[in-house]
Protein backbone atom coordinates (compact mmCIF):
# COMPACT_ATOMS: atom_id res chain seq x y z
CA UNK A 1 0.00 0.00 0.00
CA UNK A 2 1.28 3.50 -0.82
CA UNK A 3 2.85 5.53 1.98
CA UNK A 4 0.24 8.18 1.22
CA UNK A 5 -2.54 5.88 2.43
CA UNK A 6 -1.90 6.76 6.07
CA UNK A 7 -2.11 10.50 5.43
CA UNK A 8 -5.29 12.53 5.63
CA UNK A 9 -6.28 15.51 3.48
CA UNK A 10 -4.97 17.88 6.15
CA UNK A 11 -1.63 16.07 6.40
CA UNK A 12 -0.84 16.03 2.69
CA UNK A 13 1.34 18.91 1.52
CA UNK A 14 1.40 20.46 -1.95
CA UNK A 15 4.68 18.64 -2.51
CA UNK A 16 2.93 15.36 -1.73
CA UNK A 17 0.31 16.04 -4.41
CA UNK A 18 3.08 16.84 -6.89
CA UNK A 19 4.84 13.61 -5.95
CA UNK A 20 1.68 11.56 -6.44
CA UNK A 21 0.98 13.13 -9.83
CA UNK A 22 4.58 12.60 -10.90
CA UNK A 23 4.29 8.97 -9.86
CA UNK A 24 1.19 8.57 -12.04
CA UNK A 25 2.19 10.81 -14.95
CA UNK A 26 3.18 7.92 -17.23
CA UNK A 27 0.49 5.51 -16.07
CA UNK A 28 -2.54 4.35 -18.05
CA UNK A 29 -6.01 5.20 -16.80
CA UNK A 30 -6.58 1.68 -15.48
CA UNK A 31 -3.33 1.96 -13.51
CA UNK A 32 -4.55 5.20 -11.91
CA UNK A 33 -7.75 3.44 -10.82
CA UNK A 34 -5.69 0.52 -9.45
CA UNK A 35 -3.42 2.96 -7.61
CA UNK A 36 -6.44 4.71 -6.11
CA UNK A 37 -7.94 1.55 -4.65
CA UNK A 38 -4.53 0.16 -3.64
CA UNK A 39 -3.83 3.40 -1.78
CA UNK A 40 -7.18 4.20 -0.19
CA UNK A 41 -9.15 0.92 -0.30
CA UNK A 42 -12.48 1.38 1.53
CA UNK A 43 -11.59 5.01 2.25
CA UNK A 44 -12.31 5.73 -1.43
CA UNK A 45 -15.77 6.32 -2.92
CA UNK A 46 -16.80 6.97 -6.50
CA UNK A 47 -19.42 9.73 -6.91
CA UNK A 48 -21.02 8.81 -10.23
CA UNK A 49 -23.46 10.89 -12.27
CA UNK A 50 -24.01 8.00 -14.71
CA UNK A 51 -22.90 9.96 -17.75
CA UNK A 52 -20.79 8.29 -20.44
CA UNK A 53 -17.57 8.85 -18.49
CA UNK A 54 -19.22 7.35 -15.42
CA UNK A 55 -20.07 4.15 -17.26
CA UNK A 56 -16.43 3.78 -18.34
CA UNK A 57 -15.19 4.19 -14.77
CA UNK A 58 -17.82 1.84 -13.36
CA UNK A 59 -16.68 -0.88 -15.75
CA UNK A 60 -13.01 -0.35 -14.89
CA UNK A 61 -13.72 -0.24 -11.16
CA UNK A 62 -15.72 -3.48 -11.34
CA UNK A 63 -12.64 -5.26 -12.71
CA UNK A 64 -10.39 -3.91 -9.96
CA UNK A 65 -12.63 -3.79 -6.88
CA UNK A 66 -15.89 -5.65 -7.59
CA UNK A 67 -17.50 -4.53 -4.32
CA UNK A 68 -16.48 -0.87 -4.58
CA UNK A 69 -18.65 1.80 -2.97
CA UNK A 70 -20.34 4.01 -5.58
CA UNK A 71 -22.78 6.80 -4.80
CA UNK A 72 -25.38 8.42 -7.03
CA UNK A 73 -26.66 11.81 -5.90
CA UNK A 74 -30.38 11.55 -6.53
CA UNK A 75 -31.67 15.10 -6.81
CA UNK A 76 -35.16 13.68 -7.43
CA UNK A 77 -35.30 15.64 -10.70
CA UNK A 78 -33.09 13.56 -12.98
CA UNK A 79 -34.31 12.42 -16.40
CA UNK A 80 -36.22 9.15 -16.47
CA UNK A 81 -33.50 7.83 -18.78
CA UNK A 82 -30.95 8.41 -16.03
CA UNK A 83 -32.97 6.48 -13.46
CA UNK A 84 -33.45 3.67 -15.97
CA UNK A 85 -29.69 3.53 -16.55
CA UNK A 86 -28.97 3.32 -12.82
CA UNK A 87 -31.21 0.25 -12.64
CA UNK A 88 -29.49 -1.34 -15.67
CA UNK A 89 -26.06 -0.79 -14.11
CA UNK A 90 -27.20 -2.25 -10.79
CA UNK A 91 -28.32 -5.37 -12.64
CA UNK A 92 -25.16 -5.56 -14.77
CA UNK A 93 -22.78 -5.13 -11.81
CA UNK A 94 -24.57 -6.74 -8.84
CA UNK A 95 -21.44 -6.87 -6.67
CA UNK A 96 -20.89 -3.12 -6.72
CA UNK A 97 -22.31 -1.29 -3.70
CA UNK A 98 -24.27 1.42 -5.51
CA UNK A 99 -25.84 3.71 -2.93
CA UNK A 100 -28.58 6.20 -3.84
CA UNK A 101 -28.04 9.38 -1.81
CA UNK A 102 -31.05 11.60 -1.14
CA UNK A 103 -31.01 15.31 -0.19
CA UNK A 104 -32.05 16.30 3.32
CA UNK A 105 -35.03 18.19 1.89
CA UNK A 106 -37.72 16.63 -0.25
CA UNK A 107 -38.86 18.68 -3.24
CA UNK A 108 -41.99 19.64 -1.32
CA UNK A 109 -39.96 20.83 1.67
CA UNK A 110 -37.61 22.75 -0.61
CA UNK A 111 -40.56 24.43 -2.34
CA UNK A 112 -42.04 25.39 1.01
CA UNK A 113 -38.80 26.95 2.20
CA UNK A 114 -37.41 28.43 -1.02
CA UNK A 115 -40.16 28.46 -3.64
CA UNK A 116 -41.29 25.86 -6.14
CA UNK A 117 -38.84 26.61 -8.96
CA UNK A 118 -35.59 27.19 -7.06
CA UNK A 119 -33.58 25.78 -9.97
CA UNK A 120 -34.76 28.77 -12.03
CA UNK A 121 -34.55 31.51 -9.41
CA UNK A 122 -31.46 30.43 -7.47
CA UNK A 123 -29.80 27.48 -9.23
CA UNK A 124 -26.70 27.63 -7.02
CA UNK A 125 -28.83 27.21 -3.90
CA UNK A 126 -30.71 24.34 -5.51
CA UNK A 127 -27.45 22.59 -6.45
CA UNK A 128 -26.15 23.12 -2.93
CA UNK A 129 -29.19 21.53 -1.32
CA UNK A 130 -29.58 18.63 -3.72
CA UNK A 131 -25.96 17.81 -4.63
CA UNK A 132 -23.24 19.56 -2.64
CA UNK A 133 -24.61 19.01 0.85
CA UNK A 134 -25.39 15.30 0.25
CA UNK A 135 -21.92 14.66 -1.18
CA UNK A 136 -20.27 16.54 1.70
CA UNK A 137 -22.03 14.19 4.09
CA UNK A 138 -20.73 11.16 2.19
CA UNK A 139 -17.17 12.45 1.98
CA UNK A 140 -17.06 13.30 5.68
CA UNK A 141 -16.57 9.56 6.24
CA UNK A 142 -14.14 8.97 3.37
CA UNK A 143 -10.56 9.99 2.67
CA UNK A 144 -10.74 10.28 -1.13
CA UNK A 145 -13.19 10.23 -4.02
CA UNK A 146 -13.13 9.42 -7.71
CA UNK A 147 -14.52 11.66 -10.44
CA UNK A 148 -14.92 11.29 -14.20
CA UNK A 149 -13.66 14.78 -15.07
CA UNK A 150 -11.89 15.20 -18.43
CA UNK A 151 -9.76 18.18 -19.40
CA UNK A 152 -11.47 18.39 -22.79
CA UNK A 153 -14.89 19.07 -21.24
CA UNK A 154 -14.39 22.77 -20.53
CA UNK A 155 -11.79 25.46 -19.88
CA UNK A 156 -12.61 25.23 -16.17
CA UNK A 157 -11.45 21.60 -16.20
CA UNK A 158 -8.42 22.02 -18.46
CA UNK A 159 -5.90 21.93 -15.61
CA UNK A 160 -7.33 19.05 -13.58
CA UNK A 161 -4.66 16.60 -12.40
CA UNK A 162 -4.91 12.89 -11.66
CA UNK A 163 -4.72 13.72 -7.95
CA UNK A 164 -6.28 16.97 -6.74
CA UNK A 165 -6.50 18.79 -3.43
CA UNK A 166 -10.24 19.31 -2.99
CA UNK A 167 -10.61 22.22 -0.62
CA UNK A 168 -14.41 22.32 -0.91
CA UNK A 169 -14.87 18.87 0.61
CA UNK A 170 -11.53 18.62 2.46
CA UNK A 171 -10.88 15.49 0.42
CA UNK A 172 -8.49 14.01 -2.12
CA UNK A 173 -10.10 13.96 -5.58
CA UNK A 174 -8.82 11.43 -8.11
CA UNK A 175 -9.64 11.90 -11.81
CA UNK A 176 -8.40 8.96 -13.93
CA UNK A 177 -9.92 10.15 -17.25
CA UNK A 178 -8.30 13.60 -17.51
CA UNK A 179 -6.53 12.83 -20.80
CA UNK A 180 -9.45 11.05 -22.49
CA UNK A 181 -11.32 12.56 -25.44
CA UNK A 182 -15.04 12.16 -26.11
CA UNK A 183 -14.10 9.66 -28.83
CA UNK A 184 -12.02 7.67 -26.34
CA UNK A 185 -15.02 7.40 -24.03
CA UNK A 186 -17.28 6.09 -26.78
CA UNK A 187 -14.67 3.74 -28.19
CA UNK A 188 -14.52 2.09 -24.77
CA UNK A 189 -18.31 1.94 -24.38
CA UNK A 190 -18.73 0.44 -27.85
CA UNK A 191 -15.82 -1.99 -27.42
CA UNK A 192 -17.31 -3.52 -24.29
CA UNK A 193 -20.96 -3.00 -25.30
CA UNK A 194 -21.75 -1.11 -22.10
CA UNK A 195 -25.16 0.33 -21.24
CA UNK A 196 -25.38 4.12 -21.46
CA UNK A 197 -27.88 6.96 -21.14
CA UNK A 198 -30.04 7.12 -24.27
CA UNK A 199 -30.00 10.93 -24.09
CA UNK A 200 -26.42 10.84 -25.37
CA UNK A 201 -27.91 9.81 -28.74
CA UNK A 202 -30.17 12.89 -28.68
CA UNK A 203 -27.57 15.63 -28.37
CA UNK A 204 -26.87 15.55 -24.64
CA UNK A 205 -23.11 15.12 -24.06
CA UNK A 206 -23.49 16.25 -20.43
CA UNK A 207 -26.58 15.16 -18.51
CA UNK A 208 -27.72 16.67 -15.23
CA UNK A 209 -31.14 17.41 -13.80
CA UNK A 210 -34.09 17.51 -16.21
CA UNK A 211 -34.98 21.14 -15.43
CA UNK A 212 -31.44 22.40 -16.05
CA UNK A 213 -30.16 20.41 -19.04
CA UNK A 214 -30.70 21.00 -22.76
CA UNK A 215 -29.22 19.32 -25.84
CA UNK A 216 -26.32 21.12 -27.53
CA UNK A 217 -25.55 21.84 -31.17
CA UNK A 218 -22.66 20.17 -32.96
CA UNK A 219 -19.47 22.08 -32.20
CA UNK A 220 -20.75 23.63 -28.98
CA UNK A 221 -19.01 23.22 -25.64
CA UNK A 222 -19.73 19.87 -23.98
CA UNK A 223 -21.44 21.66 -21.10
CA UNK A 224 -23.26 24.33 -23.12
CA UNK A 225 -26.61 22.70 -22.36
CA UNK A 226 -26.22 22.96 -18.60
CA UNK A 227 -28.07 25.83 -16.88
CA UNK A 228 -28.84 27.57 -20.17
CA UNK A 229 -29.57 31.25 -19.61
CA UNK A 230 -27.33 31.47 -16.56
CA UNK A 231 -23.62 32.26 -16.25
CA UNK A 232 -23.20 28.83 -14.75
CA UNK A 233 -21.71 25.63 -16.18
CA UNK A 234 -20.90 23.75 -12.95
CA UNK A 235 -23.12 22.53 -10.13
CA UNK A 236 -20.36 23.37 -7.68
CA UNK A 237 -19.00 19.90 -7.00
CA UNK A 238 -15.86 20.67 -9.01
CA UNK A 239 -15.32 24.36 -8.27
C-alpha positions as CSV (number, residue, x, y, z in Angstrom):
1,X,0.0,0.0,0.0
2,X,1.3,3.5,-0.8
3,X,2.9,5.5,2.0
4,X,0.2,8.2,1.2
5,X,-2.5,5.9,2.4
6,X,-1.9,6.8,6.1
7,X,-2.1,10.5,5.4
8,X,-5.3,12.5,5.6
9,X,-6.3,15.5,3.5
10,X,-5.0,17.9,6.2
11,X,-1.6,16.1,6.4
12,X,-0.8,16.0,2.7
13,X,1.3,18.9,1.5
14,X,1.4,20.5,-1.9
15,X,4.7,18.6,-2.5
16,X,2.9,15.4,-1.7
17,X,0.3,16.0,-4.4
18,X,3.1,16.8,-6.9
19,X,4.8,13.6,-6.0
20,X,1.7,11.6,-6.4
21,X,1.0,13.1,-9.8
22,X,4.6,12.6,-10.9
23,X,4.3,9.0,-9.9
24,X,1.2,8.6,-12.0
25,X,2.2,10.8,-15.0
26,X,3.2,7.9,-17.2
27,X,0.5,5.5,-16.1
28,X,-2.5,4.4,-18.1
29,X,-6.0,5.2,-16.8
30,X,-6.6,1.7,-15.5
31,X,-3.3,2.0,-13.5
32,X,-4.6,5.2,-11.9
33,X,-7.7,3.4,-10.8
34,X,-5.7,0.5,-9.5
35,X,-3.4,3.0,-7.6
36,X,-6.4,4.7,-6.1
37,X,-7.9,1.5,-4.6
38,X,-4.5,0.2,-3.6
39,X,-3.8,3.4,-1.8
40,X,-7.2,4.2,-0.2
41,X,-9.2,0.9,-0.3
42,X,-12.5,1.4,1.5
43,X,-11.6,5.0,2.3
44,X,-12.3,5.7,-1.4
45,X,-15.8,6.3,-2.9
46,X,-16.8,7.0,-6.5
47,X,-19.4,9.7,-6.9
48,X,-21.0,8.8,-10.2
49,X,-23.5,10.9,-12.3
50,X,-24.0,8.0,-14.7
51,X,-22.9,10.0,-17.7
52,X,-20.8,8.3,-20.4
53,X,-17.6,8.8,-18.5
54,X,-19.2,7.3,-15.4
55,X,-20.1,4.2,-17.3
56,X,-16.4,3.8,-18.3
57,X,-15.2,4.2,-14.8
58,X,-17.8,1.8,-13.4
59,X,-16.7,-0.9,-15.8
60,X,-13.0,-0.3,-14.9
61,X,-13.7,-0.2,-11.2
62,X,-15.7,-3.5,-11.3
63,X,-12.6,-5.3,-12.7
64,X,-10.4,-3.9,-10.0
65,X,-12.6,-3.8,-6.9
66,X,-15.9,-5.6,-7.6
67,X,-17.5,-4.5,-4.3
68,X,-16.5,-0.9,-4.6
69,X,-18.6,1.8,-3.0
70,X,-20.3,4.0,-5.6
71,X,-22.8,6.8,-4.8
72,X,-25.4,8.4,-7.0
73,X,-26.7,11.8,-5.9
74,X,-30.4,11.5,-6.5
75,X,-31.7,15.1,-6.8
76,X,-35.2,13.7,-7.4
77,X,-35.3,15.6,-10.7
78,X,-33.1,13.6,-13.0
79,X,-34.3,12.4,-16.4
80,X,-36.2,9.2,-16.5
81,X,-33.5,7.8,-18.8
82,X,-30.9,8.4,-16.0
83,X,-33.0,6.5,-13.5
84,X,-33.5,3.7,-16.0
85,X,-29.7,3.5,-16.5
86,X,-29.0,3.3,-12.8
87,X,-31.2,0.2,-12.6
88,X,-29.5,-1.3,-15.7
89,X,-26.1,-0.8,-14.1
90,X,-27.2,-2.3,-10.8
91,X,-28.3,-5.4,-12.6
92,X,-25.2,-5.6,-14.8
93,X,-22.8,-5.1,-11.8
94,X,-24.6,-6.7,-8.8
95,X,-21.4,-6.9,-6.7
96,X,-20.9,-3.1,-6.7
97,X,-22.3,-1.3,-3.7
98,X,-24.3,1.4,-5.5
99,X,-25.8,3.7,-2.9
100,X,-28.6,6.2,-3.8
101,X,-28.0,9.4,-1.8
102,X,-31.0,11.6,-1.1
103,X,-31.0,15.3,-0.2
104,X,-32.0,16.3,3.3
105,X,-35.0,18.2,1.9
106,X,-37.7,16.6,-0.3
107,X,-38.9,18.7,-3.2
108,X,-42.0,19.6,-1.3
109,X,-40.0,20.8,1.7
110,X,-37.6,22.8,-0.6
111,X,-40.6,24.4,-2.3
112,X,-42.0,25.4,1.0
113,X,-38.8,27.0,2.2
114,X,-37.4,28.4,-1.0
115,X,-40.2,28.5,-3.6
116,X,-41.3,25.9,-6.1
117,X,-38.8,26.6,-9.0
118,X,-35.6,27.2,-7.1
119,X,-33.6,25.8,-10.0
120,X,-34.8,28.8,-12.0
121,X,-34.6,31.5,-9.4
122,X,-31.5,30.4,-7.5
123,X,-29.8,27.5,-9.2
124,X,-26.7,27.6,-7.0
125,X,-28.8,27.2,-3.9
126,X,-30.7,24.3,-5.5
127,X,-27.5,22.6,-6.4
128,X,-26.2,23.1,-2.9
129,X,-29.2,21.5,-1.3
130,X,-29.6,18.6,-3.7
131,X,-26.0,17.8,-4.6
132,X,-23.2,19.6,-2.6
133,X,-24.6,19.0,0.8
134,X,-25.4,15.3,0.3
135,X,-21.9,14.7,-1.2
136,X,-20.3,16.5,1.7
137,X,-22.0,14.2,4.1
138,X,-20.7,11.2,2.2
139,X,-17.2,12.4,2.0
140,X,-17.1,13.3,5.7
141,X,-16.6,9.6,6.2
142,X,-14.1,9.0,3.4
143,X,-10.6,10.0,2.7
144,X,-10.7,10.3,-1.1
145,X,-13.2,10.2,-4.0
146,X,-13.1,9.4,-7.7
147,X,-14.5,11.7,-10.4
148,X,-14.9,11.3,-14.2
149,X,-13.7,14.8,-15.1
150,X,-11.9,15.2,-18.4
151,X,-9.8,18.2,-19.4
152,X,-11.5,18.4,-22.8
153,X,-14.9,19.1,-21.2
154,X,-14.4,22.8,-20.5
155,X,-11.8,25.5,-19.9
156,X,-12.6,25.2,-16.2
157,X,-11.4,21.6,-16.2
158,X,-8.4,22.0,-18.5
159,X,-5.9,21.9,-15.6
160,X,-7.3,19.1,-13.6
161,X,-4.7,16.6,-12.4
162,X,-4.9,12.9,-11.7
163,X,-4.7,13.7,-7.9
164,X,-6.3,17.0,-6.7
165,X,-6.5,18.8,-3.4
166,X,-10.2,19.3,-3.0
167,X,-10.6,22.2,-0.6
168,X,-14.4,22.3,-0.9
169,X,-14.9,18.9,0.6
170,X,-11.5,18.6,2.5
171,X,-10.9,15.5,0.4
172,X,-8.5,14.0,-2.1
173,X,-10.1,14.0,-5.6
174,X,-8.8,11.4,-8.1
175,X,-9.6,11.9,-11.8
176,X,-8.4,9.0,-13.9
177,X,-9.9,10.2,-17.2
178,X,-8.3,13.6,-17.5
179,X,-6.5,12.8,-20.8
180,X,-9.5,11.0,-22.5
181,X,-11.3,12.6,-25.4
182,X,-15.0,12.2,-26.1
183,X,-14.1,9.7,-28.8
184,X,-12.0,7.7,-26.3
185,X,-15.0,7.4,-24.0
186,X,-17.3,6.1,-26.8
187,X,-14.7,3.7,-28.2
188,X,-14.5,2.1,-24.8
189,X,-18.3,1.9,-24.4
190,X,-18.7,0.4,-27.9
191,X,-15.8,-2.0,-27.4
192,X,-17.3,-3.5,-24.3
193,X,-21.0,-3.0,-25.3
194,X,-21.7,-1.1,-22.1
195,X,-25.2,0.3,-21.2
196,X,-25.4,4.1,-21.5
197,X,-27.9,7.0,-21.1
198,X,-30.0,7.1,-24.3
199,X,-30.0,10.9,-24.1
200,X,-26.4,10.8,-25.4
201,X,-27.9,9.8,-28.7
202,X,-30.2,12.9,-28.7
203,X,-27.6,15.6,-28.4
204,X,-26.9,15.6,-24.6
205,X,-23.1,15.1,-24.1
206,X,-23.5,16.3,-20.4
207,X,-26.6,15.2,-18.5
208,X,-27.7,16.7,-15.2
209,X,-31.1,17.4,-13.8
210,X,-34.1,17.5,-16.2
211,X,-35.0,21.1,-15.4
212,X,-31.4,22.4,-16.0
213,X,-30.2,20.4,-19.0
214,X,-30.7,21.0,-22.8
215,X,-29.2,19.3,-25.8
216,X,-26.3,21.1,-27.5
217,X,-25.6,21.8,-31.2
218,X,-22.7,20.2,-33.0
219,X,-19.5,22.1,-32.2
220,X,-20.8,23.6,-29.0
221,X,-19.0,23.2,-25.6
222,X,-19.7,19.9,-24.0
223,X,-21.4,21.7,-21.1
224,X,-23.3,24.3,-23.1
225,X,-26.6,22.7,-22.4
226,X,-26.2,23.0,-18.6
227,X,-28.1,25.8,-16.9
228,X,-28.8,27.6,-20.2
229,X,-29.6,31.2,-19.6
230,X,-27.3,31.5,-16.6
231,X,-23.6,32.3,-16.2
232,X,-23.2,28.8,-14.8
233,X,-21.7,25.6,-16.2
234,X,-20.9,23.7,-13.0
235,X,-23.1,22.5,-10.1
236,X,-20.4,23.4,-7.7
237,X,-19.0,19.9,-7.0
238,X,-15.9,20.7,-9.0
239,X,-15.3,24.4,-8.3
